[in-house]
Amino acid sequence: MGKYIVNSKLRKVGAQVDTQTGIHQFIVDEPIAGHGTDAGPNPVQYLLSSVGSCLAITANDIARKHPEIKIKKFQTKTIGDTTQYQDGRSAVTKIVVQVHAETNLDEAAHKAFMRSVVKDCTVHETLKHAVPIELQFI
């Protein structure tokens, strides 16, 4: 792990933001209703996608270190509730992550694997202290 650097620059088009990290570039935007151009996901969508993606990557990392674990399927659906406050601020107030994981493990070992995935996921570990996160294993 280490230090990550992300550079963001507001464009002169809607609410578009050019974002660059390492060799990767992407656009962050708002929907048209939010005065954007809908050219890319909005910041909350990127935040929510980072939770599910990190869980999947963490599962893959654990499985690579333990060749006896075979992941047959690992999918997440992440739902975020936002609240608009009277003073105009808004915040993500709850995150629900539905995880559908299938492995070759028996039930007890599968549950232990999933506990390890959640424990080792950097994004989940970071956000759980700021926003209630409900994990649903389906």
C-alpha positions in Angstrom: 0.0 0.0 0.0 1.2 3.5 0.5 0.3 7.0 -0.6 -2.1 7.7 -3.4 -2.2 11.0 -5.3 -5.3 12.0 -7.3 -5.4 15.2 -9.3 -8.7 16.8 -10.2 -9.3 19.9 -12.4 -12.7 21.5 -12.9 -13.5 21.8 -16.6 -15.5 24.6 -18.2 -18.3 22.2 -19.2 -21.2 21.6 -16.9 -19.9 20.2 -13.6 -17.2 18.0 -15.3 -14.0 17.3 -13.5 -11.0 15.8 -15.2 -9.4 13.4 -12.7 -6.0 11.7 -13.0 -4.2 9.2 -10.8 -1.2 7.4 -12.0 -1.7 6.5 -15.7 -5.5 6.6 -15.4 -7.7 9.5 -16.4 -11.5 9.7 -15.9 -14.3 12.2 -15.8 -16.4 12.9 -12.7 -19.7 14.8 -13.5 -23.2 15.4 -12.2 -26.4 14.4 -14.0 -28.1 17.0 -16.1 -30.6 17.6 -13.3 -27.6 18.5 -11.1 -26.3 21.1 -13.6 -23.9 18.6 -15.1 -23.6 16.9 -18.5 -23.9 13.3 -17.3 -20.5 12.5 -18.9 -19.4 10.3 -16.1 -20.5 9.0 -12.6 -20.9 11.6 -9.9 -18.6 11.6 -6.8 -21.1 9.6 -4.7 -21.3 6.9 -7.4 -17.5 6.7 -7.4 -17.5 6.5 -3.6 -20.1 3.7 -3.6 -18.3 1.8 -6.4 -15.1 1.9 -4.5 -16.7 -0.2 -1.6 -17.9 -3.0 -3.9 -14.8 -2.9 -6.0 -12.5 -3.0 -3.0 -14.3 -6.0 -1.5 -14.0 -7.9 -4.9 -10.3 -7.1 -5.2 -9.7 -8.1 -1.6 -11.5 -11.4 -2.2 -9.3 -12.0 -5.3 -6.1 -11.1 -3.3 -7.0 -13.5 -0.5 -7.8 -16.3 -3.0 -4.5 -15.8 -4.9 -2.6 -16.2 -1.6 -4.7 -19.4 -0.8 -4.9 -21.5 -3.9 -7.3 -23.9 -2.2 -9.9 -21.1 -2.4 -11.7 -20.9 -5.8 -14.0 -18.0 -6.4 -16.8 -19.0 -8.7 -18.7 -15.7 -8.5 -18.2 -12.5 -6.6 -20.7 -9.7 -7.3 -21.7 -6.7 -5.3 -24.5 -4.2 -5.4 -24.0 -1.1 -3.4 -26.8 1.3 -2.4 -26.2 4.6 -0.8 -28.7 6.8 1.0 -28.1 10.5 0.9 -29.6 13.2 3.1 -30.1 16.9 2.1 -29.8 19.1 5.1 -31.7 22.4 5.5 -28.6 24.5 5.1 -27.9 22.9 1.6 -25.3 20.4 2.7 -25.7 16.7 1.8 -24.1 13.5 3.0 -24.2 9.8 2.4 -25.9 8.6 5.6 -26.1 4.9 5.0 -24.5 2.3 2.7 -25.8 -1.1 2.0 -23.6 -3.6 0.2 -25.2 -6.8 -1.1 -22.5 -9.4 -1.7 -23.2 -12.5 -3.8 -20.2 -14.7 -3.5 -19.8 -18.4 -4.5 -16.7 -20.4 -3.7 -15.7 -24.0 -3.5 -15.6 -23.8 0.3 -17.9 -25.4 2.8 -20.3 -23.1 4.6 -18.1 -22.5 7.7 -14.9 -21.9 5.6 -16.9 -19.6 3.2 -18.2 -17.5 6.1 -14.6 -17.2 7.5 -13.4 -16.2 4.0 -16.0 -13.5 3.8 -15.1 -12.2 7.3 -11.5 -11.9 6.1 -12.6 -10.1 2.9 -14.5 -7.5 4.9 -11.8 -7.1 7.5 -9.0 -6.7 4.9 -11.0 -4.3 2.6 -9.3 -0.9 2.9 -12.2 1.1 1.7 -14.7 -0.6 4.0 -12.3 -0.3 6.9 -12.0 3.5 6.2 -15.7 4.2 5.6 -17.2 2.1 8.4 -16.1 4.7 10.9 -17.9 7.5 9.1 -21.0 6.0 7.6 -23.1 3.1 8.8 -22.5 0.2 6.4 -24.8 -2.8 6.3 -23.4 -5.9 4.6 -25.9 -8.4 3.2 -24.5 -11.8 2.0 -26.9 -13.3 -0.5 
